[in-house]
Amino acid sequence: MSDFFLLSERQMARIEPYFPLAHGVARVDERRVISGIVYVIKHGLQWKDALQAYGPPKTLYNRFIRWSRLGVFDRIFAALAAEGPKPERIMIDATHLKAHRSAASLLKKGMFPVVSGEPKAD
């Protein structure tokens, strides 16, 4: 369990206002689930390979997909980025970008809605 990662209370407090309201059944521990999503994405794992401490992989996957479609993560990233100063330079490390040729269909399905009015990179 040395690889177990949890967002701090302070980090959770910063992003909680962007979470959608829960309907119906009460959600499981938000901190654990969000930490699990971050862990899986950070390490490039499949959902099924997430540590058991984060809960069922299906919960991690479903929450990620649902909140991605709602634009929750886009709003969180935009708000956190807006808190800091404007960067002088933006760099992308392409060694971590992998996409299957079918990944382009995600944009057509509305998987990643645009929430920012900022101009797009050319």
TORPA-4810 file (N, C-alpha, C, O; in nm, 3 decimals):
<nodes>
NODE_1_0.081_-0.120_0.000_0.000_0.000_0.000_0.085_0.126_0.000_0.032_0.235_0.020_M
NODE_2_0.214_0.114_-0.022_0.299_0.233_-0.021_0.266_0.326_-0.138_0.301_0.443_-0.133_S
NODE_3_0.199_0.276_-0.242_0.164_0.357_-0.357_0.029_0.427_-0.340_-0.015_0.500_-0.429_D
NODE_4_-0.036_0.406_-0.226_-0.168_0.464_-0.202_-0.158_0.616_-0.198_-0.074_0.671_-0.127_F
NODE_5_-0.242_0.684_-0.273_-0.239_0.829_-0.286_-0.375_0.886_-0.250_-0.477_0.837_-0.298_F
NODE_6_-0.377_0.988_-0.168_-0.501_1.059_-0.138_-0.479_1.208_-0.153_-0.375_1.261_-0.115_L
NODE_7_-0.578_1.274_-0.209_-0.574_1.420_-0.211_-0.584_1.469_-0.067_-0.651_1.406_0.016_L
NODE_8_-0.520_1.578_-0.037_-0.526_1.633_0.098_-0.663_1.698_0.120_-0.738_1.720_0.025_S
NODE_9_-0.694_1.727_0.246_-0.820_1.794_0.280_-0.826_1.931_0.211_-0.931_1.972_0.163_E
NODE_10_-0.713_2.000_0.208_-0.706_2.132_0.145_-0.732_2.122_-0.005_-0.804_2.205_-0.062_R
NODE_11_-0.674_2.021_-0.070_-0.695_2.002_-0.213_-0.842_1.971_-0.243_-0.900_2.023_-0.338_Q
NODE_12_-0.901_1.886_-0.161_-1.042_1.851_-0.180_-1.131_1.973_-0.162_-1.227_1.992_-0.236_M
NODE_13_-1.099_2.057_-0.062_-1.179_2.176_-0.038_-1.177_2.271_-0.158_-1.275_2.340_-0.184_A
NODE_14_-1.065_2.273_-0.231_-1.054_2.361_-0.348_-1.137_2.312_-0.467_-1.187_2.393_-0.545_R
NODE_15_-1.154_2.180_-0.480_-1.225_2.129_-0.597_-1.370_2.088_-0.569_-1.447_2.071_-0.663_I
NODE_16_-1.408_2.073_-0.444_-1.544_2.028_-0.412_-1.655_2.118_-0.466_-1.761_2.067_-0.503_E
NODE_17_-1.636_2.250_-0.471_-1.745_2.333_-0.525_-1.782_2.301_-0.670_-1.890_2.340_-0.715_P
NODE_18_-1.698_2.232_-0.741_-1.724_2.200_-0.881_-1.793_2.065_-0.899_-1.832_2.030_-1.011_Y
NODE_19_-1.808_1.988_-0.792_-1.873_1.858_-0.801_-2.023_1.878_-0.822_-2.083_1.967_-0.761_F
NODE_20_-2.085_1.798_-0.909_-2.230_1.806_-0.924_-2.299_1.755_-0.798_-2.241_1.676_-0.722_P
NODE_21_-2.421_1.800_-0.776_-2.497_1.755_-0.660_-2.533_1.607_-0.676_-2.561_1.561_-0.786_L
NODE_22_-2.531_1.535_-0.566_-2.565_1.392_-0.567_-2.717_1.377_-0.572_-2.790_1.449_-0.503_A
NODE_23_-2.764_1.284_-0.653_-2.907_1.255_-0.663_-2.927_1.109_-0.626_-2.848_1.023_-0.666_H
NODE_24_-3.032_1.081_-0.552_-3.061_0.941_-0.519_-2.971_0.888_-0.410_-2.967_0.942_-0.299_G
NODE_25_-2.898_0.782_-0.441_-2.812_0.714_-0.344_-2.693_0.803_-0.310_-2.632_0.865_-0.398_V
NODE_26_-2.661_0.809_-0.182_-2.545_0.890_-0.139_-2.418_0.834_-0.200_-2.402_0.712_-0.214_A
NODE_27_-2.327_0.924_-0.236_-2.202_0.882_-0.297_-2.109_0.821_-0.193_-2.120_0.846_-0.073_R
NODE_28_-2.018_0.740_-0.244_-1.912_0.685_-0.159_-1.812_0.797_-0.133_-1.829_0.908_-0.181_V
NODE_29_-1.709_0.769_-0.058_-1.608_0.867_-0.019_-1.550_0.937_-0.142_-1.475_0.877_-0.220_D
NODE_30_-1.586_1.065_-0.159_-1.541_1.143_-0.275_-1.388_1.150_-0.283_-1.330_1.135_-0.391_E
NODE_31_-1.326_1.173_-0.172_-1.180_1.187_-0.168_-1.111_1.062_-0.220_-1.014_1.070_-0.295_R
NODE_32_-1.160_0.948_-0.179_-1.103_0.820_-0.221_-1.122_0.798_-0.371_-1.029_0.757_-0.440_R
NODE_33_-1.241_0.826_-0.421_-1.272_0.803_-0.562_-1.192_0.898_-0.652_-1.133_0.854_-0.750_V
NODE_34_-1.191_1.026_-0.619_-1.116_1.123_-0.700_-0.967_1.090_-0.696_-0.898_1.099_-0.797_I
NODE_35_-0.919_1.052_-0.579_-0.777_1.013_-0.568_-0.748_0.891_-0.655_-0.642_0.884_-0.717_S
NODE_36_-0.841_0.797_-0.659_-0.825_0.679_-0.744_-0.822_0.714_-0.891_-0.743_0.658_-0.967_G
NODE_37_-0.907_0.807_-0.932_-0.908_0.851_-1.072_-0.774_0.916_-1.106_-0.715_0.886_-1.210_I
NODE_38_-0.727_1.004_-1.019_-0.597_1.070_-1.042_-0.486_0.966_-1.050_-0.399_0.975_-1.137_V
NODE_39_-0.488_0.868_-0.961_-0.385_0.764_-0.957_-0.383_0.685_-1.088_-0.277_0.663_-1.146_Y
NODE_40_-0.500_0.642_-1.134_-0.508_0.561_-1.257_-0.457_0.641_-1.377_-0.379_0.589_-1.457_V
NODE_41_-0.501_0.764_-1.388_-0.460_0.846_-1.504_-0.312_0.881_-1.495_-0.241_0.875_-1.596_I
NODE_42_-0.266_0.916_-1.377_-0.125_0.953_-1.359_-0.031_0.840_-1.399_0.073_0.863_-1.460_K
NODE_43_-0.069_0.718_-1.364_0.017_0.603_-1.389_-0.015_0.530_-1.520_0.049_0.431_-1.553_H
NODE_44_-0.113_0.578_-1.594_-0.148_0.518_-1.723_-0.202_0.377_-1.710_-0.177_0.293_-1.796_G
NODE_45_-0.275_0.350_-1.603_-0.327_0.216_-1.577_-0.464_0.197_-1.642_-0.531_0.292_-1.681_L
NODE_46_-0.502_0.072_-1.652_-0.640_0.040_-1.687_-0.720_0.051_-1.557_-0.665_0.034_-1.448_Q
NODE_47_-0.848_0.077_-1.569_-0.931_0.094_-1.449_-0.926_-0.030_-1.361_-0.925_-0.019_-1.239_W
NODE_48_-0.923_-0.146_-1.422_-0.922_-0.271_-1.344_-0.795_-0.289_-1.263_-0.792_-0.370_-1.170_K
NODE_49_-0.689_-0.214_-1.296_-0.562_-0.228_-1.226_-0.545_-0.129_-1.111_-0.439_-0.122_-1.049_D
NODE_50_-0.650_-0.052_-1.080_-0.643_0.043_-0.969_-0.630_-0.034_-0.838_-0.680_-0.146_-0.825_A
NODE_51_-0.564_0.026_-0.742_-0.550_-0.037_-0.611_-0.687_-0.054_-0.547_-0.776_0.030_-0.565_L
NODE_52_-0.706_-0.163_-0.474_-0.834_-0.192_-0.410_-0.872_-0.085_-0.308_-0.990_-0.066_-0.279_Q
NODE_53_-0.772_-0.016_-0.255_-0.799_0.088_-0.155_-0.884_0.201_-0.209_-0.947_0.274_-0.132_A
NODE_54_-0.888_0.218_-0.341_-0.967_0.324_-0.403_-1.112_0.283_-0.426_-1.194_0.366_-0.466_Y
NODE_55_-1.143_0.158_-0.403_-1.278_0.110_-0.424_-1.288_0.034_-0.555_-1.188_0.010_-0.623_G
NODE_56_-1.411_-0.005_-0.591_-1.431_-0.083_-0.714_-1.390_-0.005_-0.839_-1.423_0.113_-0.852_P
NODE_57_-1.318_-0.070_-0.929_-1.277_-0.002_-1.053_-1.396_0.053_-1.132_-1.385_0.156_-1.198_P
NODE_58_-1.508_-0.017_-1.126_-1.628_0.028_-1.199_-1.676_0.164_-1.147_-1.723_0.247_-1.224_K
NODE_59_-1.663_0.186_-1.015_-1.700_0.315_-0.957_-1.609_0.424_-1.008_-1.656_0.532_-1.045_T
NODE_60_-1.478_0.398_-1.012_-1.382_0.496_-1.062_-1.413_0.530_-1.208_-1.419_0.647_-1.247_L
NODE_61_-1.432_0.427_-1.288_-1.459_0.444_-1.430_-1.589_0.522_-1.453_-1.592_0.620_-1.528_Y
NODE_62_-1.696_0.478_-1.386_-1.826_0.543_-1.406_-1.822_0.691_-1.365_-1.875_0.776_-1.435_N
NODE_63_-1.758_0.719_-1.253_-1.749_0.859_-1.208_-1.668_0.941_-1.308_-1.707_1.053_-1.340_R
NODE_64_-1.556_0.887_-1.356_-1.474_0.959_-1.453_-1.552_0.989_-1.580_-1.552_1.102_-1.629_F
NODE_65_-1.618_0.889_-1.634_-1.693_0.906_-1.759_-1.808_1.005_-1.739_-1.826_1.097_-1.819_I
NODE_66_-1.885_0.987_-1.633_-2.000_1.074_-1.609_-1.957_1.219_-1.591_-2.014_1.309_-1.652_R
NODE_67_-1.856_1.241_-1.509_-1.811_1.378_-1.481_-1.738_1.439_-1.601_-1.741_1.560_-1.619_W
NODE_68_-1.673_1.356_-1.681_-1.610_1.407_-1.803_-1.716_1.459_-1.899_-1.700_1.566_-1.958_S
NODE_69_-1.822_1.384_-1.914_-1.930_1.425_-2.004_-1.999_1.552_-1.955_-2.046_1.633_-2.036_R
NODE_70_-2.005_1.569_-1.824_-2.067_1.689_-1.766_-1.972_1.809_-1.766_-2.014_1.921_-1.737_L
NODE_71_-1.846_1.787_-1.800_-1.749_1.897_-1.802_-1.695_1.934_-1.664_-1.637_2.041_-1.648_G
NODE_72_-1.713_1.847_-1.565_-1.668_1.876_-1.429_-1.516_1.895_-1.424_-1.467_1.991_-1.365_V
NODE_73_-1.443_1.803_-1.484_-1.297_1.812_-1.479_-1.246_1.933_-1.557_-1.148_1.996_-1.518_F
NODE_74_-1.313_1.966_-1.668_-1.275_2.085_-1.744_-1.288_2.211_-1.658_-1.200_2.296_-1.658_D
NODE_75_-1.399_2.221_-1.584_-1.420_2.338_-1.499_-1.319_2.343_-1.384_-1.270_2.450_-1.349_R
NODE_76_-1.287_2.227_-1.327_-1.188_2.223_-1.219_-1.053_2.271_-1.271_-0.989_2.356_-1.209_I
NODE_77_-1.009_2.216_-1.384_-0.878_2.254_-1.440_-0.875_2.402_-1.478_-0.775_2.470_-1.455_F
NODE_78_-0.984_2.451_-1.538_-0.988_2.592_-1.578_-0.981_2.683_-1.455_-0.911_2.784_-1.458_A
NODE_79_-1.053_2.647_-1.349_-1.052_2.730_-1.228_-0.916_2.729_-1.160_-0.867_2.833_-1.116_A
NODE_80_-0.855_2.612_-1.151_-0.723_2.604_-1.088_-0.618_2.677_-1.170_-0.529_2.743_-1.114_L
NODE_81_-0.627_2.667_-1.302_-0.530_2.737_-1.387_-0.549_2.888_-1.379_-0.452_2.963_-1.388_A
NODE_82_-0.673_2.933_-1.363_-0.700_3.077_-1.356_-0.647_3.140_-1.228_-0.625_3.261_-1.224_A
NODE_83_-0.627_3.061_-1.123_-0.578_3.113_-0.996_-0.433_3.158_-1.003_-0.391_3.245_-0.927_E
NODE_84_-0.357_3.100_-1.091_-0.215_3.131_-1.100_-0.188_3.241_-1.201_-0.279_3.286_-1.271_G
NODE_85_-0.063_3.283_-1.209_-0.027_3.385_-1.308_-0.028_3.325_-1.450_-0.018_3.204_-1.467_P
NODE_86_-0.040_3.411_-1.547_-0.035_3.365_-1.686_0.105_3.313_-1.715_0.204_3.381_-1.685_K
NODE_87_0.116_3.194_-1.772_0.249_3.140_-1.802_0.315_3.215_-1.917_0.248_3.260_-2.011_P
NODE_88_0.446_3.227_-1.909_0.520_3.289_-2.018_0.536_3.191_-2.135_0.542_3.231_-2.251_E
NODE_89_0.541_3.064_-2.102_0.565_2.961_-2.203_0.485_2.837_-2.165_0.477_2.800_-2.047_R
NODE_90_0.426_2.773_-2.264_0.353_2.649_-2.243_0.423_2.541_-2.323_0.450_2.558_-2.442_I
NODE_91_0.451_2.429_-2.257_0.520_2.319_-2.324_0.437_2.192_-2.308_0.374_2.170_-2.205_M
NODE_92_0.438_2.110_-2.410_0.369_1.982_-2.407_0.473_1.873_-2.429_0.549_1.876_-2.527_I
NODE_93_0.476_1.777_-2.339_0.567_1.665_-2.353_0.493_1.554_-2.427_0.411_1.484_-2.368_D
NODE_94_0.520_1.539_-2.555_0.447_1.444_-2.639_0.478_1.299_-2.607_0.412_1.210_-2.661_A
NODE_95_0.575_1.271_-2.523_0.605_1.132_-2.492_0.493_1.067_-2.412_0.488_0.944_-2.404_T
NODE_96_0.403_1.146_-2.353_0.294_1.090_-2.275_0.162_1.090_-2.349_0.060_1.048_-2.293_H
NODE_97_0.160_1.135_-2.472_0.037_1.139_-2.549_0.025_1.012_-2.633_0.106_0.985_-2.721_L
NODE_98_-0.079_0.936_-2.602_-0.106_0.816_-2.680_-0.254_0.819_-2.717_-0.338_0.845_-2.631_K
NODE_99_-0.284_0.792_-2.839_-0.425_0.786_-2.878_-0.440_0.684_-2.990_-0.361_0.679_-3.084_A
NODE_100_-0.542_0.606_-2.978_-0.577_0.513_-3.083_-0.650_0.592_-3.191_-0.707_0.697_-3.162_H
NODE_101_-0.648_0.545_-3.313_-0.710_0.621_-3.422_-0.860_0.642_-3.398_-0.919_0.734_-3.453_R
NODE_102_-0.921_0.557_-3.317_-1.064_0.573_-3.289_-1.090_0.678_-3.182_-1.205_0.711_-3.155_S
NODE_103_-0.986_0.732_-3.119_-1.004_0.830_-3.013_-1.065_0.959_-3.065_-1.126_1.033_-2.988_A
NODE_104_-1.050_0.988_-3.193_-1.106_1.111_-3.249_-1.258_1.112_-3.241_-1.319_1.219_-3.242_A
NODE_105_-1.320_0.996_-3.232_-1.466_0.991_-3.225_-1.518_1.044_-3.092_-1.637_1.076_-3.083_S
NODE_106_-1.434_1.054_-2.989_-1.479_1.105_-2.860_-1.526_1.249_-2.872_-1.621_1.289_-2.805_L
NODE_107_-1.460_1.328_-2.955_-1.501_1.466_-2.974_-1.637_1.474_-3.041_-1.718_1.561_-3.008_L
NODE_108_-1.663_1.384_-3.134_-1.791_1.384_-3.204_-1.905_1.344_-3.110_-2.019_1.387_-3.129_K
NODE_109_-1.874_1.263_-3.012_-1.977_1.218_-2.917_-1.997_1.316_-2.804_-2.080_1.292_-2.715_K
NODE_110_-1.924_1.426_-2.804_-1.941_1.526_-2.699_-1.875_1.488_-2.568_-1.916_1.536_-2.463_G
NODE_111_-1.774_1.402_-2.572_-1.708_1.355_-2.451_-1.635_1.467_-2.379_-1.632_1.468_-2.256_M
NODE_112_-1.577_1.561_-2.452_-1.500_1.669_-2.392_-1.555_1.803_-2.436_-1.504_1.863_-2.531_F
NODE_113_-1.661_1.852_-2.369_-1.718_1.980_-2.410_-1.621_2.094_-2.380_-1.547_2.091_-2.282_P
NODE_114_-1.625_2.192_-2.463_-1.539_2.308_-2.445_-1.606_2.402_-2.345_-1.721_2.443_-2.366_V
NODE_115_-1.537_2.435_-2.237_-1.594_2.524_-2.137_-1.520_2.656_-2.130_-1.565_2.748_-2.062_V
NODE_116_-1.410_2.666_-2.199_-1.329_2.786_-2.193_-1.352_2.871_-2.317_-1.368_2.819_-2.428_S
NODE_117_-1.353_3.002_-2.298_-1.367_3.092_-2.411_-1.233_3.134_-2.465_-1.226_3.219_-2.554_G
NODE_118_-1.125_3.076_-2.414_-0.991_3.112_-2.457_-0.968_3.065_-2.600_-1.024_2.964_-2.643_E
NODE_119_-0.884_3.138_-2.674_-0.852_3.095_-2.811_-0.777_2.962_-2.809_-0.699_2.934_-2.718_P
NODE_120_-0.801_2.884_-2.911_-0.738_2.752_-2.919_-0.599_2.763_-2.983_-0.573_2.852_-3.064_K
NODE_121_-0.511_2.671_-2.945_-0.377_2.667_-3.004_-0.387_2.621_-3.148_-0.470_2.536_-3.180_A
NODE_122_-0.304_2.675_-3.234_-0.304_2.634_-3.374_-0.207_2.521_-3.396_-0.193_2.472_-3.508_D
</nodes>
